């Protein structure tokens, strides 16, 4: 699934740091249930979590349109905006 092809009203879990402080999104997860998560590089706690729609997160970071096709349970990371997305290989962990 590509984020841009999913329901644009579907929620994306993200952080206050991304929403309020403009932190760059460097990690995107599509969890086992098909829910999206988009995080920056800083540490966060549960109190920092928030949800916005896919359309809202894409307004914050239009480069999310370049996310690769991801199966449920997949994560991708990048160094920063303009860097390519790299699939996380969980078998190496």
mmCIF file as gemmi writes it, N, C-alpha and C atoms, coordinates in Angstrom:
data_model
loop_
_atom_site.group_PDB
_atom_site.id
_atom_site.type_symbol
_atom_site.label_atom_id
_atom_site.label_alt_id
_atom_site.label_comp_id
_atom_site.label_asym_id
_atom_site.label_entity_id
_atom_site.label_seq_id
_atom_site.pdbx_PDB_ins_code
_atom_site.Cartn_x
_atom_site.Cartn_y
_atom_site.Cartn_z
_atom_site.occupancy
_atom_site.B_iso_or_equiv
_atom_site.pdbx_formal_charge
_atom_site.auth_seq_id
_atom_site.auth_asym_id
_atom_site.pdbx_PDB_model_num
ATOM 1 N N . UNK Axp A 1 ? 0.86 -1.184 0 1 0 ? 1 A 1
ATOM 2 C CA . UNK Axp A 1 ? 0 0 0 1 0 ? 1 A 1
ATOM 3 C C . UNK Axp A 1 ? 0.894 1.231 0 1 0 ? 1 A 1
ATOM 4 N N . UNK Axp A 2 ? 0.532 2.202 -0.792 1 0 ? 2 A 1
ATOM 5 C CA . UNK Axp A 2 ? 1.193 3.503 -0.751 1 0 ? 2 A 1
ATOM 6 C C . UNK Axp A 2 ? 0.298 4.474 0.001 1 0 ? 2 A 1
ATOM 7 N N . UNK Axp A 3 ? 0.897 5.321 0.837 1 0 ? 3 A 1
ATOM 8 C CA . UNK Axp A 3 ? 0.109 6.249 1.635 1 0 ? 3 A 1
ATOM 9 C C . UNK Axp A 3 ? -0.787 7.108 0.75 1 0 ? 3 A 1
ATOM 10 N N . UNK Axp A 4 ? -0.27 7.551 -0.366 1 0 ? 4 A 1
ATOM 11 C CA . UNK Axp A 4 ? -1.036 8.438 -1.241 1 0 ? 4 A 1
ATOM 12 C C . UNK Axp A 4 ? -2.268 7.737 -1.834 1 0 ? 4 A 1
ATOM 13 N N . UNK Axp A 5 ? -2.24 6.408 -1.908 1 0 ? 5 A 1
ATOM 14 C CA . UNK Axp A 5 ? -3.351 5.641 -2.467 1 0 ? 5 A 1
ATOM 15 C C . UNK Axp A 5 ? -4.373 5.219 -1.408 1 0 ? 5 A 1
ATOM 16 N N . UNK Axp A 6 ? -4.068 5.442 -0.143 1 0 ? 6 A 1
ATOM 17 C CA . UNK Axp A 6 ? -4.964 5.057 0.948 1 0 ? 6 A 1
ATOM 18 C C . UNK Axp A 6 ? -6.034 6.141 1.13 1 0 ? 6 A 1
ATOM 19 N N . UNK Axp A 7 ? -7.057 5.842 1.913 1 0 ? 7 A 1
ATOM 20 C CA . UNK Axp A 7 ? -8.129 6.796 2.236 1 0 ? 7 A 1
ATOM 21 C C . UNK Axp A 7 ? -7.516 8.051 2.85 1 0 ? 7 A 1
ATOM 22 N N . UNK Axp A 8 ? -7.711 9.196 2.22 1 0 ? 8 A 1
ATOM 23 C CA . UNK Axp A 8 ? -7.07 10.434 2.66 1 0 ? 8 A 1
ATOM 24 C C . UNK Axp A 8 ? -7.578 10.943 4.012 1 0 ? 8 A 1
ATOM 25 N N . UNK Axp A 9 ? -8.681 10.385 4.505 1 0 ? 9 A 1
ATOM 26 C CA . UNK Axp A 9 ? -9.198 10.749 5.831 1 0 ? 9 A 1
ATOM 27 C C . UNK Axp A 9 ? -8.728 9.792 6.916 1 0 ? 9 A 1
ATOM 28 N N . UNK Axp A 10 ? -8.043 8.737 6.514 1 0 ? 10 A 1
ATOM 29 C CA . UNK Axp A 10 ? -7.528 7.756 7.479 1 0 ? 10 A 1
ATOM 30 C C . UNK Axp A 10 ? -6.528 8.439 8.408 1 0 ? 10 A 1
ATOM 31 N N . UNK Axp A 11 ? -6.554 8.116 9.701 1 0 ? 11 A 1
ATOM 32 C CA . UNK Axp A 11 ? -5.628 8.766 10.638 1 0 ? 11 A 1
ATOM 33 C C . UNK Axp A 11 ? -4.195 8.249 10.505 1 0 ? 11 A 1
ATOM 34 N N . UNK Axp A 12 ? -3.278 9.137 10.807 1 0 ? 12 A 1
ATOM 35 C CA . UNK Axp A 12 ? -1.851 8.826 10.884 1 0 ? 12 A 1
ATOM 36 C C . UNK Axp A 12 ? -1.394 9.233 12.279 1 0 ? 12 A 1
ATOM 37 N N . UNK Axp A 13 ? -0.767 8.323 12.991 1 0 ? 13 A 1
ATOM 38 C CA . UNK Axp A 13 ? -0.217 8.643 14.301 1 0 ? 13 A 1
ATOM 39 C C . UNK Axp A 13 ? 1.126 9.352 14.082 1 0 ? 13 A 1
ATOM 40 N N . UNK Axp A 14 ? 1.294 10.473 14.73 1 0 ? 14 A 1
ATOM 41 C CA . UNK Axp A 14 ? 2.535 11.225 14.643 1 0 ? 14 A 1
ATOM 42 C C . UNK Axp A 14 ? 2.799 11.885 15.994 1 0 ? 14 A 1
ATOM 43 N N . UNK Axp A 15 ? 3.719 12.808 16.029 1 0 ? 15 A 1
ATOM 44 C CA . UNK Axp A 15 ? 4.098 13.417 17.308 1 0 ? 15 A 1
ATOM 45 C C . UNK Axp A 15 ? 3.914 14.932 17.298 1 0 ? 15 A 1
ATOM 46 N N . UNK Axp A 16 ? 3.859 15.461 18.485 1 0 ? 16 A 1
ATOM 47 C CA . UNK Axp A 16 ? 3.813 16.906 18.673 1 0 ? 16 A 1
ATOM 48 C C . UNK Axp A 16 ? 5.036 17.559 18.031 1 0 ? 16 A 1
ATOM 49 N N . UNK Axp A 17 ? 6.171 16.878 18.087 1 0 ? 17 A 1
ATOM 50 C CA . UNK Axp A 17 ? 7.393 17.433 17.508 1 0 ? 17 A 1
ATOM 51 C C . UNK Axp A 17 ? 7.241 17.654 15.997 1 0 ? 17 A 1
ATOM 52 N N . UNK Axp A 18 ? 6.58 16.736 15.324 1 0 ? 18 A 1
ATOM 53 C CA . UNK Axp A 18 ? 6.33 16.885 13.883 1 0 ? 18 A 1
ATOM 54 C C . UNK Axp A 18 ? 5.286 17.968 13.644 1 0 ? 18 A 1
ATOM 55 N N . UNK Axp A 19 ? 4.195 17.932 14.405 1 0 ? 19 A 1
ATOM 56 C CA . UNK Axp A 19 ? 3.076 18.842 14.165 1 0 ? 19 A 1
ATOM 57 C C . UNK Axp A 19 ? 3.347 20.275 14.603 1 0 ? 19 A 1
ATOM 58 N N . UNK Axp A 20 ? 3.958 20.444 15.762 1 0 ? 20 A 1
ATOM 59 C CA . UNK Axp A 20 ? 4.105 21.783 16.338 1 0 ? 20 A 1
ATOM 60 C C . UNK Axp A 20 ? 5.496 22.382 16.176 1 0 ? 20 A 1
ATOM 61 N N . UNK Axp A 21 ? 6.506 21.533 16.089 1 0 ? 21 A 1
ATOM 62 C CA . UNK Axp A 21 ? 7.875 22.031 16.033 1 0 ? 21 A 1
ATOM 63 C C . UNK Axp A 21 ? 8.496 21.908 14.649 1 0 ? 21 A 1
ATOM 64 N N . UNK Axp A 22 ? 7.761 21.304 13.72 1 0 ? 22 A 1
ATOM 65 C CA . UNK Axp A 22 ? 8.254 21.191 12.356 1 0 ? 22 A 1
ATOM 66 C C . UNK Axp A 22 ? 9.366 20.17 12.16 1 0 ? 22 A 1
ATOM 67 N N . UNK Axp A 23 ? 9.461 19.219 13.085 1 0 ? 23 A 1
ATOM 68 C CA . UNK Axp A 23 ? 10.485 18.188 12.943 1 0 ? 23 A 1
ATOM 69 C C . UNK Axp A 23 ? 10.246 17.389 11.656 1 0 ? 23 A 1
ATOM 70 N N . UNK Axp A 24 ? 11.319 17.1 10.929 1 0 ? 24 A 1
ATOM 71 C CA . UNK Axp A 24 ? 11.209 16.338 9.688 1 0 ? 24 A 1
ATOM 72 C C . UNK Axp A 24 ? 10.781 14.902 9.97 1 0 ? 24 A 1
ATOM 73 N N . UNK Axp A 25 ? 9.935 14.368 9.126 1 0 ? 25 A 1
ATOM 74 C CA . UNK Axp A 25 ? 9.528 12.965 9.23 1 0 ? 25 A 1
ATOM 75 C C . UNK Axp A 25 ? 10.63 12.117 8.609 1 0 ? 25 A 1
ATOM 76 N N . UNK Axp A 26 ? 11.184 11.205 9.407 1 0 ? 26 A 1
ATOM 77 C CA . UNK Axp A 26 ? 12.274 10.351 8.931 1 0 ? 26 A 1
ATOM 78 C C . UNK Axp A 26 ? 11.96 8.86 9.062 1 0 ? 26 A 1
ATOM 79 N N . UNK Axp A 27 ? 10.817 8.538 9.637 1 0 ? 27 A 1
ATOM 80 C CA . UNK Axp A 27 ? 10.42 7.133 9.808 1 0 ? 27 A 1
ATOM 81 C C . UNK Axp A 27 ? 8.916 7.011 9.581 1 0 ? 27 A 1
ATOM 82 N N . UNK Axp A 28 ? 8.532 6.089 8.714 1 0 ? 28 A 1
ATOM 83 C CA . UNK Axp A 28 ? 7.114 5.816 8.468 1 0 ? 28 A 1
ATOM 84 C C . UNK Axp A 28 ? 6.894 4.323 8.623 1 0 ? 28 A 1
ATOM 85 N N . UNK Axp A 29 ? 5.865 3.973 9.377 1 0 ? 29 A 1
ATOM 86 C CA . UNK Axp A 29 ? 5.496 2.576 9.607 1 0 ? 29 A 1
ATOM 87 C C . UNK Axp A 29 ? 4.081 2.343 9.094 1 0 ? 29 A 1
ATOM 88 N N . UNK Axp A 30 ? 3.874 1.199 8.481 1 0 ? 30 A 1
ATOM 89 C CA . UNK Axp A 30 ? 2.538 0.705 8.179 1 0 ? 30 A 1
ATOM 90 C C . UNK Axp A 30 ? 2.396 -0.549 9.028 1 0 ? 30 A 1
ATOM 91 N N . UNK Axp A 31 ? 1.672 -0.437 10.152 1 0 ? 31 A 1
ATOM 92 C CA . UNK Axp A 31 ? 1.662 -1.542 11.115 1 0 ? 31 A 1
ATOM 93 C C . UNK Axp A 31 ? 0.866 -2.744 10.598 1 0 ? 31 A 1
ATOM 94 N N . UNK Axp A 32 ? 0.871 -3.798 11.378 1 0 ? 32 A 1
ATOM 95 C CA . UNK Axp A 32 ? 0.248 -5.066 10.97 1 0 ? 32 A 1
ATOM 96 C C . UNK Axp A 32 ? -1.246 -4.931 10.692 1 0 ? 32 A 1
ATOM 97 N N . UNK Axp A 33 ? -1.89 -3.925 11.29 1 0 ? 33 A 1
ATOM 98 C CA . UNK Axp A 33 ? -3.321 -3.705 11.077 1 0 ? 33 A 1
ATOM 99 C C . UNK Axp A 33 ? -3.586 -2.737 9.919 1 0 ? 33 A 1
ATOM 100 N N . UNK Axp A 34 ? -2.529 -2.229 9.287 1 0 ? 34 A 1
ATOM 101 C CA . UNK Axp A 34 ? -2.692 -1.304 8.176 1 0 ? 34 A 1
ATOM 102 C C . UNK Axp A 34 ? -2.808 0.148 8.589 1 0 ? 34 A 1
ATOM 103 N N . UNK Axp A 35 ? -2.397 0.471 9.826 1 0 ? 35 A 1
ATOM 104 C CA . UNK Axp A 35 ? -2.43 1.849 10.316 1 0 ? 35 A 1
ATOM 105 C C . UNK Axp A 35 ? -1.069 2.503 10.106 1 0 ? 35 A 1
ATOM 106 N N . UNK Axp A 36 ? -1.091 3.784 9.743 1 0 ? 36 A 1
ATOM 107 C CA . UNK Axp A 36 ? 0.117 4.543 9.447 1 0 ? 36 A 1
ATOM 108 C C . UNK Axp A 36 ? 0.648 5.267 10.68 1 0 ? 36 A 1
ATOM 109 N N . UNK Axp A 37 ? 1.982 5.362 10.759 1 0 ? 37 A 1
ATOM 110 C CA . UNK Axp A 37 ? 2.678 6.139 11.779 1 0 ? 37 A 1
ATOM 111 C C . UNK Axp A 37 ? 3.8 6.911 11.082 1 0 ? 37 A 1
ATOM 112 N N . UNK Axp A 38 ? 3.97 8.172 11.459 1 0 ? 38 A 1
ATOM 113 C CA . UNK Axp A 38 ? 5.013 9.005 10.858 1 0 ? 38 A 1
ATOM 114 C C . UNK Axp A 38 ? 5.728 9.766 11.973 1 0 ? 38 A 1
ATOM 115 N N . UNK Axp A 39 ? 7.027 9.496 12.128 1 0 ? 39 A 1
ATOM 116 C CA . UNK Axp A 39 ? 7.781 10.047 13.243 1 0 ? 39 A 1
ATOM 117 C C . UNK Axp A 39 ? 9.031 10.792 12.786 1 0 ? 39 A 1
ATOM 118 N N . UNK Axp A 40 ? 9.459 11.716 13.619 1 0 ? 40 A 1
ATOM 119 C CA . UNK Axp A 40 ? 10.723 12.401 13.415 1 0 ? 40 A 1
ATOM 120 C C . UNK Axp A 40 ? 11.842 11.62 14.071 1 0 ? 40 A 1
ATOM 121 N N . UNK Axp A 41 ? 12.96 12.301 14.273 1 0 ? 41 A 1
ATOM 122 C CA . UNK Axp A 41 ? 14.152 11.641 14.794 1 0 ? 41 A 1
ATOM 123 C C . UNK Axp A 41 ? 14.291 11.741 16.316 1 0 ? 41 A 1
ATOM 124 N N . UNK Axp A 42 ? 13.483 12.557 16.962 1 0 ? 42 A 1
ATOM 125 C CA . UNK Axp A 42 ? 13.656 12.753 18.401 1 0 ? 42 A 1
ATOM 126 C C . UNK Axp A 42 ? 12.898 11.709 19.22 1 0 ? 42 A 1
ATOM 127 N N . UNK Axp A 43 ? 13.322 11.547 20.459 1 0 ? 43 A 1
ATOM 128 C CA . UNK Axp A 43 ? 12.612 10.671 21.388 1 0 ? 43 A 1
ATOM 129 C C . UNK Axp A 43 ? 11.272 11.309 21.736 1 0 ? 43 A 1
ATOM 130 N N . UNK Axp A 44 ? 10.284 10.481 22.038 1 0 ? 44 A 1
ATOM 131 C CA . UNK Axp A 44 ? 8.969 10.987 22.417 1 0 ? 44 A 1
ATOM 132 C C . UNK Axp A 44 ? 8.322 10.024 23.394 1 0 ? 44 A 1
ATOM 133 N N . UNK Axp A 45 ? 7.306 10.526 24.086 1 0 ? 45 A 1
ATOM 134 C CA . UNK Axp A 45 ? 6.542 9.693 25.015 1 0 ? 45 A 1
ATOM 135 C C . UNK Axp A 45 ? 5.088 9.665 24.538 1 0 ? 45 A 1
ATOM 136 N N . UNK Axp A 46 ? 4.27 8.884 25.206 1 0 ? 46 A 1
ATOM 137 C CA . UNK Axp A 46 ? 2.859 8.749 24.813 1 0 ? 46 A 1
ATOM 138 C C . UNK Axp A 46 ? 2.137 10.092 24.784 1 0 ? 46 A 1
ATOM 139 N N . UNK Axp A 47 ? 2.504 10.994 25.687 1 0 ? 47 A 1
ATOM 140 C CA . UNK Axp A 47 ? 1.855 12.31 25.732 1 0 ? 47 A 1
ATOM 141 C C . UNK Axp A 47 ? 2.134 13.145 24.489 1 0 ? 47 A 1
ATOM 142 N N . UNK Axp A 48 ? 3.198 12.802 23.755 1 0 ? 48 A 1
ATOM 143 C CA . UNK Axp A 48 ? 3.551 13.529 22.537 1 0 ? 48 A 1
ATOM 144 C C . UNK Axp A 48 ? 2.772 13.054 21.311 1 0 ? 48 A 1
ATOM 145 N N . UNK Axp A 49 ? 2.084 11.921 21.407 1 0 ? 49 A 1
ATOM 146 C CA . UNK Axp A 49 ? 1.4 11.346 20.254 1 0 ? 49 A 1
ATOM 147 C C . UNK Axp A 49 ? 0.111 12.086 19.927 1 0 ? 49 A 1
ATOM 148 N N . UNK Axp A 50 ? -0.163 12.163 18.634 1 0 ? 50 A 1
ATOM 149 C CA . UNK Axp A 50 ? -1.388 12.787 18.142 1 0 ? 50 A 1
ATOM 150 C C . UNK Axp A 50 ? -1.735 12.112 16.824 1 0 ? 50 A 1
ATOM 151 N N . UNK Axp A 51 ? -2.937 12.358 16.338 1 0 ? 51 A 1
ATOM 152 C CA . UNK Axp A 51 ? -3.362 11.784 15.065 1 0 ? 51 A 1
ATOM 153 C C . UNK Axp A 51 ? -3.879 12.887 14.152 1 0 ? 51 A 1
ATOM 154 N N . UNK Axp A 52 ? -3.51 12.783 12.888 1 0 ? 52 A 1
ATOM 155 C CA . UNK Axp A 52 ? -4.018 13.665 11.844 1 0 ? 52 A 1
ATOM 156 C C . UNK Axp A 52 ? -4.376 12.787 10.657 1 0 ? 52 A 1
ATOM 157 N N . UNK Axp A 53 ? -5.084 13.34 9.698 1 0 ? 53 A 1
ATOM 158 C CA . UNK Axp A 53 ? -5.447 12.559 8.517 1 0 ? 53 A 1
ATOM 159 C C . UNK Axp A 53 ? -4.253 12.437 7.575 1 0 ? 53 A 1
ATOM 160 N N . UNK Axp A 54 ? -4.324 11.478 6.668 1 0 ? 54 A 1
ATOM 161 C CA . UNK Axp A 54 ? -3.286 11.34 5.652 1 0 ? 54 A 1
ATOM 162 C C . UNK Axp A 54 ? -3.149 12.641 4.869 1 0 ? 54 A 1
ATOM 163 N N . UNK Axp A 55 ? -4.273 13.256 4.507 1 0 ? 55 A 1
ATOM 164 C CA . UNK Axp A 55 ? -4.183 14.503 3.736 1 0 ? 55 A 1
ATOM 165 C C . UNK Axp A 55 ? -3.467 15.594 4.532 1 0 ? 55 A 1
ATOM 166 N N . UNK Axp A 56 ? -3.686 15.653 5.853 1 0 ? 56 A 1
ATOM 167 C CA . UNK Axp A 56 ? -3.013 16.658 6.678 1 0 ? 56 A 1
ATOM 168 C C . UNK Axp A 56 ? -1.505 16.399 6.786 1 0 ? 56 A 1
ATOM 169 N N . UNK Axp A 57 ? -1.111 15.138 6.971 1 0 ? 57 A 1
ATOM 170 C CA . UNK Axp A 57 ? 0.316 14.843 7.101 1 0 ? 57 A 1
ATOM 171 C C . UNK Axp A 57 ? 1.018 15.091 5.769 1 0 ? 57 A 1
ATOM 172 N N . UNK Axp A 58 ? 0.305 14.876 4.652 1 0 ? 58 A 1
ATOM 173 C CA . UNK Axp A 58 ? 0.908 15.139 3.338 1 0 ? 58 A 1
ATOM 174 C C . UNK Axp A 58 ? 1.027 16.637 3.066 1 0 ? 58 A 1
ATOM 175 N N . UNK Axp A 59 ? 0.164 17.442 3.676 1 0 ? 59 A 1
ATOM 176 C CA . UNK Axp A 59 ? 0.328 18.896 3.581 1 0 ? 59 A 1
ATOM 177 C C . UNK Axp A 59 ? 1.566 19.334 4.361 1 0 ? 59 A 1
ATOM 178 N N . UNK Axp A 60 ? 1.805 18.697 5.502 1 0 ? 60 A 1
ATOM 179 C CA . UNK Axp A 60 ? 2.978 19.003 6.318 1 0 ? 60 A 1
ATOM 180 C C . UNK Axp A 60 ? 4.248 18.581 5.575 1 0 ? 60 A 1
ATOM 181 N N . UNK Axp A 61 ? 4.216 17.403 4.958 1 0 ? 61 A 1
ATOM 182 C CA . UNK Axp A 61 ? 5.39 16.881 4.25 1 0 ? 61 A 1
ATOM 183 C C . UNK Axp A 61 ? 4.962 16.242 2.93 1 0 ? 61 A 1
ATOM 184 N N . UNK Axp A 62 ? 4.892 17.043 1.857 1 0 ? 62 A 1
ATOM 185 C CA . UNK Axp A 62 ? 4.483 16.513 0.554 1 0 ? 62 A 1
ATOM 186 C C . UNK Axp A 62 ? 5.386 15.399 0.024 1 0 ? 62 A 1
ATOM 187 N N . UNK Axp A 63 ? 6.616 15.295 0.528 1 0 ? 63 A 1
ATOM 188 C CA . UNK Axp A 63 ? 7.503 14.232 0.044 1 0 ? 63 A 1
ATOM 189 C C . UNK Axp A 63 ? 7.024 12.841 0.451 1 0 ? 63 A 1
ATOM 190 N N . UNK Axp A 64 ? 6.026 12.76 1.338 1 0 ? 64 A 1
ATOM 191 C CA . UNK Axp A 64 ? 5.46 11.452 1.69 1 0 ? 64 A 1
ATOM 192 C C . UNK Axp A 64 ? 4.785 10.794 0.485 1 0 ? 64 A 1
ATOM 193 N N . UNK Axp A 65 ? 4.489 11.588 -0.539 1 0 ? 65 A 1
ATOM 194 C CA . UNK Axp A 65 ? 3.942 11.013 -1.771 1 0 ? 65 A 1
ATOM 195 C C . UNK Axp A 65 ? 4.923 10.06 -2.429 1 0 ? 65 A 1
ATOM 196 N N . UNK Axp A 66 ? 6.209 10.169 -2.107 1 0 ? 66 A 1
ATOM 197 C CA . UNK Axp A 66 ? 7.229 9.317 -2.721 1 0 ? 66 A 1
ATOM 198 C C . UNK Axp A 66 ? 7.467 8.026 -1.944 1 0 ? 66 A 1
ATOM 199 N N . UNK Axp A 67 ? 6.704 7.799 -0.882 1 0 ? 67 A 1
ATOM 200 C CA . UNK Axp A 67 ? 6.862 6.548 -0.132 1 0 ? 67 A 1
ATOM 201 C C . UNK Axp A 67 ? 6.674 5.356 -1.059 1 0 ? 67 A 1
ATOM 202 N N . UNK Axp A 68 ? 7.477 4.315 -0.874 1 0 ? 68 A 1
ATOM 203 C CA . UNK Axp A 68 ? 7.31 3.122 -1.701 1 0 ? 68 A 1
ATOM 204 C C . UNK Axp A 68 ? 6.051 2.346 -1.323 1 0 ? 68 A 1
ATOM 205 N N . UNK Axp A 69 ? 5.682 1.425 -2.172 1 0 ? 69 A 1
ATOM 206 C CA . UNK Axp A 69 ? 4.589 0.497 -1.876 1 0 ? 69 A 1
ATOM 207 C C . UNK Axp A 69 ? 5.044 -0.367 -0.705 1 0 ? 69 A 1
ATOM 208 N N . UNK Axp A 70 ? 4.243 -0.391 0.374 1 0 ? 70 A 1
ATOM 209 C CA . UNK Axp A 70 ? 4.634 -1.079 1.602 1 0 ? 70 A 1
ATOM 210 C C . UNK Axp A 70 ? 3.575 -2.103 2.006 1 0 ? 70 A 1
ATOM 211 N N . UNK Axp A 71 ? 3.998 -3.32 2.332 1 0 ? 71 A 1
ATOM 212 C CA . UNK Axp A 71 ? 3.055 -4.273 2.917 1 0 ? 71 A 1
ATOM 213 C C . UNK Axp A 71 ? 2.841 -3.933 4.392 1 0 ? 71 A 1
ATOM 214 N N . UNK Axp A 72 ? 1.748 -4.414 4.962 1 0 ? 72 A 1
ATOM 215 C CA . UNK Axp A 72 ? 1.517 -4.217 6.393 1 0 ? 72 A 1
ATOM 216 C C . UNK Axp A 72 ? 2.688 -4.808 7.171 1 0 ? 72 A 1
ATOM 217 N N . UNK Axp A 73 ? 3.105 -4.09 8.212 1 0 ? 73 A 1
ATOM 218 C CA . UNK Axp A 73 ? 4.221 -4.53 9.032 1 0 ? 73 A 1
ATOM 219 C C . UNK Axp A 73 ? 5.566 -3.972 8.577 1 0 ? 73 A 1
ATOM 220 N N . UNK Axp A 74 ? 5.574 -3.163 7.527 1 0 ? 74 A 1
ATOM 221 C CA . UNK Axp A 74 ? 6.817 -2.612 6.967 1 0 ? 74 A 1
ATOM 222 C C . UNK Axp A 74 ? 7.118 -1.228 7.53 1 0 ? 74 A 1
ATOM 223 N N . UNK Axp A 75 ? 8.397 -0.905 7.635 1 0 ? 75 A 1
ATOM 224 C CA . UNK Axp A 75 ? 8.858 0.423 8.03 1 0 ? 75 A 1
ATOM 225 C C . UNK Axp A 75 ? 9.87 0.91 7.01 1 0 ? 75 A 1
ATOM 226 N N . UNK Axp A 76 ? 9.896 2.228 6.803 1 0 ? 76 A 1
ATOM 227 C CA . UNK Axp A 76 ? 10.92 2.849 5.966 1 0 ? 76 A 1
ATOM 228 C C . UNK Axp A 76 ? 11.515 4.027 6.73 1 0 ? 76 A 1
ATOM 229 N N . UNK Axp A 77 ? 12.774 4.322 6.452 1 0 ? 77 A 1
ATOM 230 C CA . UNK Axp A 77 ? 13.47 5.425 7.1 1 0 ? 77 A 1
ATOM 231 C C . UNK Axp A 77 ? 14.228 6.223 6.048 1 0 ? 77 A 1
ATOM 232 N N . UNK Axp A 78 ? 14.633 7.436 6.429 1 0 ? 78 A 1
ATOM 233 C CA . UNK Axp A 78 ? 15.493 8.264 5.577 1 0 ? 78 A 1
ATOM 234 C C . UNK Axp A 78 ? 16.285 9.203 6.476 1 0 ? 78 A 1
ATOM 235 N N . UNK Axp A 79 ? 17.313 9.79 5.91 1 0 ? 79 A 1
ATOM 236 C CA . UNK Axp A 79 ? 18.149 10.719 6.678 1 0 ? 79 A 1
ATOM 237 C C . UNK Axp A 79 ? 17.468 12.059 6.878 1 0 ? 79 A 1
ATOM 238 N N . UNK Axp A 80 ? 16.624 12.478 5.953 1 0 ? 80 A 1
ATOM 239 C CA . UNK Axp A 80 ? 15.927 13.75 6.018 1 0 ? 80 A 1
ATOM 240 C C . UNK Axp A 80 ? 15.219 14.01 4.702 1 0 ? 80 A 1
ATOM 241 N N . UNK Axp A 81 ? 14.476 15.113 4.625 1 0 ? 81 A 1
ATOM 242 C CA . UNK Axp A 81 ? 13.796 15.458 3.383 1 0 ? 81 A 1
ATOM 243 C C . UNK Axp A 81 ? 14.805 15.503 2.252 1 0 ? 81 A 1
ATOM 244 N N . UNK Axp A 82 ? 14.411 14.956 1.122 1 0 ? 82 A 1
ATOM 245 C CA . UNK Axp A 82 ? 15.309 14.916 -0.022 1 0 ? 82 A 1
ATOM 246 C C . UNK Axp A 82 ? 16.124 13.637 -0.093 1 0 ? 82 A 1
ATOM 247 N N . UNK Axp A 83 ? 16.217 12.911 1.012 1 0 ? 83 A 1
ATOM 248 C CA . UNK Axp A 83 ? 16.916 11.628 1.017 1 0 ? 83 A 1
ATOM 249 C C . UNK Axp A 83 ? 15.944 10.531 0.601 1 0 ? 83 A 1
ATOM 250 N N . UNK Axp A 84 ? 16.466 9.474 -0.01 1 0 ? 84 A 1
ATOM 251 C CA . UNK Axp A 84 ? 15.574 8.373 -0.408 1 0 ? 84 A 1
ATOM 252 C C . UNK Axp A 84 ? 15.09 7.571 0.801 1 0 ? 84 A 1
ATOM 253 N N . UNK Axp A 85 ? 13.909 7 0.652 1 0 ? 85 A 1
ATOM 254 C CA . UNK Axp A 85 ? 13.367 6.12 1.677 1 0 ? 85 A 1
ATOM 255 C C . UNK Axp A 85 ? 14.041 4.761 1.553 1 0 ? 85 A 1
ATOM 256 N N . UNK Axp A 86 ? 14.41 4.165 2.671 1 0 ? 86 A 1
ATOM 257 C CA . UNK Axp A 86 ? 15.045 2.853 2.719 1 0 ? 86 A 1
ATOM 258 C C . UNK Axp A 86 ? 14.196 1.921 3.559 1 0 ? 86 A 1
ATOM 259 N N . UNK Axp A 87 ? 13.945 0.748 3.043 1 0 ? 87 A 1
ATOM 260 C CA . UNK Axp A 87 ? 13.156 -0.247 3.756 1 0 ? 87 A 1
ATOM 261 C C . UNK Axp A 87 ? 13.967 -0.796 4.931 1 0 ? 87 A 1
ATOM 262 N N . UNK Axp A 88 ? 13.33 -0.87 6.09 1 0 ? 88 A 1
ATOM 263 C CA . UNK Axp A 88 ? 13.967 -1.431 7.279 1 0 ? 88 A 1
ATOM 264 C C . UNK Axp A 88 ? 13.85 -2.947 7.195 1 0 ? 88 A 1
ATOM 265 N N . UNK Axp A 89 ? 14.982 -3.607 7.291 1 0 ? 89 A 1
ATOM 266 C CA . UNK Axp A 89 ? 15.017 -5.068 7.261 1 0 ? 89 A 1
ATOM 267 C C . UNK Axp A 89 ? 15.033 -5.57 8.697 1 0 ? 89 A 1
ATOM 268 N N . UNK Axp A 90 ? 13.869 -5.989 9.203 1 0 ? 90 A 1
ATOM 269 C CA . UNK Axp A 90 ? 13.748 -6.413 10.599 1 0 ? 90 A 1
ATOM 270 C C . UNK Axp A 90 ? 14.514 -7.708 10.883 1 0 ? 90 A 1
ATOM 271 N N . UNK Axp A 91 ? 14.868 -8.451 9.838 1 0 ? 91 A 1
ATOM 272 C CA . UNK Axp A 91 ? 15.595 -9.703 10.07 1 0 ? 91 A 1
ATOM 273 C C . UNK Axp A 91 ? 17.018 -9.451 10.555 1 0 ? 91 A 1
ATOM 274 N N . UNK Axp A 92 ? 17.527 -8.22 10.359 1 0 ? 92 A 1
ATOM 275 C CA . UNK Axp A 92 ? 18.874 -7.902 10.811 1 0 ? 92 A 1
ATOM 276 C C . UNK Axp A 92 ? 18.91 -7.43 12.256 1 0 ? 92 A 1
ATOM 277 N N . UNK Axp A 93 ? 17.751 -7.202 12.847 1 0 ? 93 A 1
ATOM 278 C CA . UNK Axp A 93 ? 17.698 -6.689 14.224 1 0 ? 93 A 1
ATOM 279 C C . UNK Axp A 93 ? 17.987 -7.783 15.226 1 0 ? 93 A 1
